[in-house]
């Protein structure tokens, strides 16, 4: 079915809607031929046709113009949204990679912290041995009781 018109009011554009506005008649025909079950195609195509052009009531003409303008805005907004989704997906991938690197760095930090603590304990033991020799062999004074250098602080 070929028609000179490609847009306008259509009869049974969808099988459950009697009359509605059709944006692209040929596109819908192609869709029916490609996507609808073969057994439904003949009846769908026979019932699908455009009304001949006729003057529209002014209120409907104004509403259609508003609808067309809104549709253009929607198309622009959808394109922007799609571009934003692409950017968001790329940012999410980058975020995930950064998160993995951050987690690996936390592991390195933890490993380094354990090494620092082990080295500190080792140095402290060496200092304690050296301290004990200084006090016992060379007469250095140490009143440290585990909490203070003042004896009265013990247990207080």
Short mmCIF file of the C-alpha atoms (twelve columns), coordinates in Angstrom:
data_MODEL
# 
_entry.id   MODEL 
# 
loop_
_atom_site.group_PDB 
_atom_site.id 
_atom_site.type_symbol 
_atom_site.label_atom_id 
_atom_site.label_alt_id 
_atom_site.label_comp_id 
_atom_site.label_asym_id 
_atom_site.label_seq_id 
_atom_site.Cartn_x 
_atom_site.Cartn_y 
_atom_site.Cartn_z 
_atom_site.pdbx_PDB_model_num 
ATOM 1   C CA . UNK A 1   0.000   0.000   0.000  1 
ATOM 2   C CA . UNK A 2   1.608   3.232   -1.112 1 
ATOM 3   C CA . UNK A 3   0.245   6.599   -0.199 1 
ATOM 4   C CA . UNK A 4   1.176   10.165  -1.072 1 
ATOM 5   C CA . UNK A 5   0.543   11.205  2.513  1 
ATOM 6   C CA . UNK A 6   2.956   10.038  5.164  1 
ATOM 7   C CA . UNK A 7   1.610   11.787  8.245  1 
ATOM 8   C CA . UNK A 8   -1.827  12.632  9.570  1 
ATOM 9   C CA . UNK A 9   -4.748  10.953  11.277 1 
ATOM 10  C CA . UNK A 10  -4.674  7.197   10.838 1 
ATOM 11  C CA . UNK A 11  -7.260  4.476   11.081 1 
ATOM 12  C CA . UNK A 12  -6.120  1.597   13.339 1 
ATOM 13  C CA . UNK A 13  -2.473  2.599   13.626 1 
ATOM 14  C CA . UNK A 14  -2.544  0.271   16.624 1 
ATOM 15  C CA . UNK A 15  -5.062  -2.570  16.710 1 
ATOM 16  C CA . UNK A 16  -6.773  -1.312  19.881 1 
ATOM 17  C CA . UNK A 17  -7.025  2.397   18.919 1 
ATOM 18  C CA . UNK A 18  -9.549  3.454   16.286 1 
ATOM 19  C CA . UNK A 19  -8.138  6.880   15.291 1 
ATOM 20  C CA . UNK A 20  -4.809  8.441   16.184 1 
ATOM 21  C CA . UNK A 21  -2.107  10.672  14.792 1 
ATOM 22  C CA . UNK A 22  0.509   8.884   12.674 1 
ATOM 23  C CA . UNK A 23  3.958   10.463  12.375 1 
ATOM 24  C CA . UNK A 24  5.300   8.204   9.606  1 
ATOM 25  C CA . UNK A 25  2.914   5.965   7.667  1 
ATOM 26  C CA . UNK A 26  5.603   4.159   5.633  1 
ATOM 27  C CA . UNK A 27  7.692   3.487   8.736  1 
ATOM 28  C CA . UNK A 28  4.675   1.888   10.432 1 
ATOM 29  C CA . UNK A 29  3.942   -0.278  7.357  1 
ATOM 30  C CA . UNK A 30  7.570   -1.494  7.423  1 
ATOM 31  C CA . UNK A 31  7.277   -2.205  11.141 1 
ATOM 32  C CA . UNK A 32  4.105   -4.271  10.634 1 
ATOM 33  C CA . UNK A 33  5.777   -6.266  7.836  1 
ATOM 34  C CA . UNK A 34  8.936   -6.919  9.849  1 
ATOM 35  C CA . UNK A 35  7.747   -7.265  13.431 1 
ATOM 36  C CA . UNK A 36  4.145   -8.465  13.504 1 
ATOM 37  C CA . UNK A 37  3.184   -12.144 13.097 1 
ATOM 38  C CA . UNK A 38  2.633   -13.100 9.471  1 
ATOM 39  C CA . UNK A 39  -0.949  -14.213 10.171 1 
ATOM 40  C CA . UNK A 40  -1.828  -10.703 11.462 1 
ATOM 41  C CA . UNK A 41  -0.131  -8.628  8.777  1 
ATOM 42  C CA . UNK A 42  -2.865  -8.692  6.101  1 
ATOM 43  C CA . UNK A 43  -5.651  -7.568  8.433  1 
ATOM 44  C CA . UNK A 44  -3.445  -4.940  10.100 1 
ATOM 45  C CA . UNK A 45  -2.381  -3.477  6.718  1 
ATOM 46  C CA . UNK A 46  -5.949  -3.544  5.340  1 
ATOM 47  C CA . UNK A 47  -7.240  -1.593  8.368  1 
ATOM 48  C CA . UNK A 48  -4.330  0.831   8.529  1 
ATOM 49  C CA . UNK A 49  -4.862  3.910   6.347  1 
ATOM 50  C CA . UNK A 50  -4.574  7.666   6.561  1 
ATOM 51  C CA . UNK A 51  -7.573  9.987   6.404  1 
ATOM 52  C CA . UNK A 52  -7.521  12.385  3.478  1 
ATOM 53  C CA . UNK A 53  -6.284  15.815  4.539  1 
ATOM 54  C CA . UNK A 54  -9.034  18.163  5.602  1 
ATOM 55  C CA . UNK A 55  -9.097  21.451  7.460  1 
ATOM 56  C CA . UNK A 56  -8.690  20.838  11.169 1 
ATOM 57  C CA . UNK A 57  -10.585 22.769  13.816 1 
ATOM 58  C CA . UNK A 58  -8.380  25.648  15.089 1 
ATOM 59  C CA . UNK A 59  -8.164  24.216  18.623 1 
ATOM 60  C CA . UNK A 60  -6.919  20.869  17.278 1 
ATOM 61  C CA . UNK A 61  -4.498  22.603  14.898 1 
ATOM 62  C CA . UNK A 62  -3.059  24.630  17.818 1 
ATOM 63  C CA . UNK A 63  -2.830  21.540  20.026 1 
ATOM 64  C CA . UNK A 64  -1.057  19.594  17.274 1 
ATOM 65  C CA . UNK A 65  1.427   22.433  16.751 1 
ATOM 66  C CA . UNK A 66  2.115   22.432  20.488 1 
ATOM 67  C CA . UNK A 67  2.489   18.639  20.436 1 
ATOM 68  C CA . UNK A 68  4.942   18.820  17.500 1 
ATOM 69  C CA . UNK A 69  7.018   21.472  19.303 1 
ATOM 70  C CA . UNK A 70  7.022   19.393  22.478 1 
ATOM 71  C CA . UNK A 71  8.044   16.337  20.474 1 
ATOM 72  C CA . UNK A 72  11.026  18.227  19.026 1 
ATOM 73  C CA . UNK A 73  12.015  19.269  22.568 1 
ATOM 74  C CA . UNK A 74  11.635  15.674  23.705 1 
ATOM 75  C CA . UNK A 75  13.882  14.439  20.902 1 
ATOM 76  C CA . UNK A 76  16.542  16.975  21.908 1 
ATOM 77  C CA . UNK A 77  16.201  16.059  25.583 1 
ATOM 78  C CA . UNK A 78  16.415  12.347  24.777 1 
ATOM 79  C CA . UNK A 79  19.581  12.916  22.731 1 
ATOM 80  C CA . UNK A 80  21.105  14.887  25.622 1 
ATOM 81  C CA . UNK A 81  20.031  12.193  28.068 1 
ATOM 82  C CA . UNK A 82  21.583  9.469   25.904 1 
ATOM 83  C CA . UNK A 83  24.854  11.403  25.682 1 
ATOM 84  C CA . UNK A 84  24.789  11.898  29.450 1 
ATOM 85  C CA . UNK A 85  24.210  8.184   30.008 1 
ATOM 86  C CA . UNK A 86  27.282  7.424   27.873 1 
ATOM 87  C CA . UNK A 87  29.353  9.877   29.938 1 
ATOM 88  C CA . UNK A 88  27.934  8.480   33.168 1 
ATOM 89  C CA . UNK A 89  28.790  4.915   32.133 1 
ATOM 90  C CA . UNK A 90  32.349  5.997   31.291 1 
ATOM 91  C CA . UNK A 91  32.621  7.797   34.630 1 
ATOM 92  C CA . UNK A 92  31.275  4.713   36.413 1 
ATOM 93  C CA . UNK A 93  33.931  2.554   34.758 1 
ATOM 94  C CA . UNK A 94  36.605  5.060   35.762 1 
ATOM 95  C CA . UNK A 95  35.176  5.191   39.306 1 
ATOM 96  C CA . UNK A 96  35.327  1.392   39.545 1 
ATOM 97  C CA . UNK A 97  38.939  1.327   38.365 1 
ATOM 98  C CA . UNK A 98  39.841  4.079   40.825 1 
ATOM 99  C CA . UNK A 99  38.083  2.180   43.616 1 
ATOM 100 C CA . UNK A 100 40.125  -0.936  42.820 1 
ATOM 101 C CA . UNK A 101 43.352  1.114   42.890 1 
ATOM 102 C CA . UNK A 102 42.291  2.715   46.171 1 
ATOM 103 C CA . UNK A 103 41.593  -0.685  47.710 1 
ATOM 104 C CA . UNK A 104 44.979  -1.988  46.561 1 
ATOM 105 C CA . UNK A 105 46.613  1.089   48.092 1 
ATOM 106 C CA . UNK A 106 44.823  0.449   51.401 1 
ATOM 107 C CA . UNK A 107 46.275  -3.077  51.363 1 
ATOM 108 C CA . UNK A 108 49.773  -1.659  50.711 1 
ATOM 109 C CA . UNK A 109 49.266  0.840   53.523 1 
ATOM 110 C CA . UNK A 110 48.200  -1.929  55.897 1 
ATOM 111 C CA . UNK A 111 51.200  -4.033  54.933 1 
ATOM 112 C CA . UNK A 112 53.526  -1.052  55.439 1 
ATOM 113 C CA . UNK A 113 51.890  -0.312  58.810 1 
ATOM 114 C CA . UNK A 114 52.571  -3.889  59.967 1 
ATOM 115 C CA . UNK A 115 56.215  -3.573  58.877 1 
ATOM 116 C CA . UNK A 116 56.553  -0.219  60.679 1 
ATOM 117 C CA . UNK A 117 55.077  -1.685  63.847 1 
ATOM 118 C CA . UNK A 118 57.376  -4.727  63.656 1 
ATOM 119 C CA . UNK A 119 60.405  -2.465  63.173 1 
ATOM 120 C CA . UNK A 120 59.276  -0.225  66.043 1 
ATOM 121 C CA . UNK A 121 58.913  -3.204  68.385 1 
ATOM 122 C CA . UNK A 122 62.347  -4.468  67.350 1 
ATOM 123 C CA . UNK A 123 63.909  -1.046  67.986 1 
ATOM 124 C CA . UNK A 124 62.096  -0.786  71.316 1 
ATOM 125 C CA . UNK A 125 63.473  -4.188  72.387 1 
ATOM 126 C CA . UNK A 126 66.970  -3.108  71.383 1 
ATOM 127 C CA . UNK A 127 66.536  0.152   73.289 1 
ATOM 128 C CA . UNK A 128 65.294  -1.769  76.328 1 
ATOM 129 C CA . UNK A 129 68.367  -4.048  76.255 1 
ATOM 130 C CA . UNK A 130 70.648  -1.033  75.844 1 
ATOM 131 C CA . UNK A 131 68.758  0.772   78.636 1 
ATOM 132 C CA . UNK A 132 69.143  -2.199  80.977 1 
ATOM 133 C CA . UNK A 133 72.923  -2.332  80.334 1 
ATOM 134 C CA . UNK A 134 73.265  1.423   80.924 1 
ATOM 135 C CA . UNK A 135 71.380  1.210   84.192 1 
ATOM 136 C CA . UNK A 136 73.022  -1.991  85.495 1 
ATOM 137 C CA . UNK A 137 76.564  -1.565  84.177 1 
ATOM 138 C CA . UNK A 138 77.109  2.170   84.021 1 
ATOM 139 C CA . UNK A 139 74.954  3.495   86.835 1 
ATOM 140 C CA . UNK A 140 72.349  5.437   84.855 1 
ATOM 141 C CA . UNK A 141 69.257  6.338   86.861 1 
ATOM 142 C CA . UNK A 142 65.829  4.964   85.900 1 
ATOM 143 C CA . UNK A 143 62.785  5.300   88.147 1 
ATOM 144 C CA . UNK A 144 60.319  4.328   85.430 1 
ATOM 145 C CA . UNK A 145 57.653  2.028   86.898 1 
ATOM 146 C CA . UNK A 146 55.678  1.326   83.714 1 
ATOM 147 C CA . UNK A 147 53.537  4.472   84.042 1 
ATOM 148 C CA . UNK A 148 55.700  7.272   85.351 1 
ATOM 149 C CA . UNK A 149 59.106  8.197   86.700 1 
ATOM 150 C CA . UNK A 150 57.427  9.090   90.012 1 
ATOM 151 C CA . UNK A 151 57.006  6.143   92.387 1 
ATOM 152 C CA . UNK A 152 53.749  7.514   93.860 1 
ATOM 153 C CA . UNK A 153 52.108  7.261   90.398 1 
ATOM 154 C CA . UNK A 154 52.305  3.447   90.533 1 
ATOM 155 C CA . UNK A 155 48.748  2.093   90.789 1 
ATOM 156 C CA . UNK A 156 47.189  5.583   91.098 1 
# 
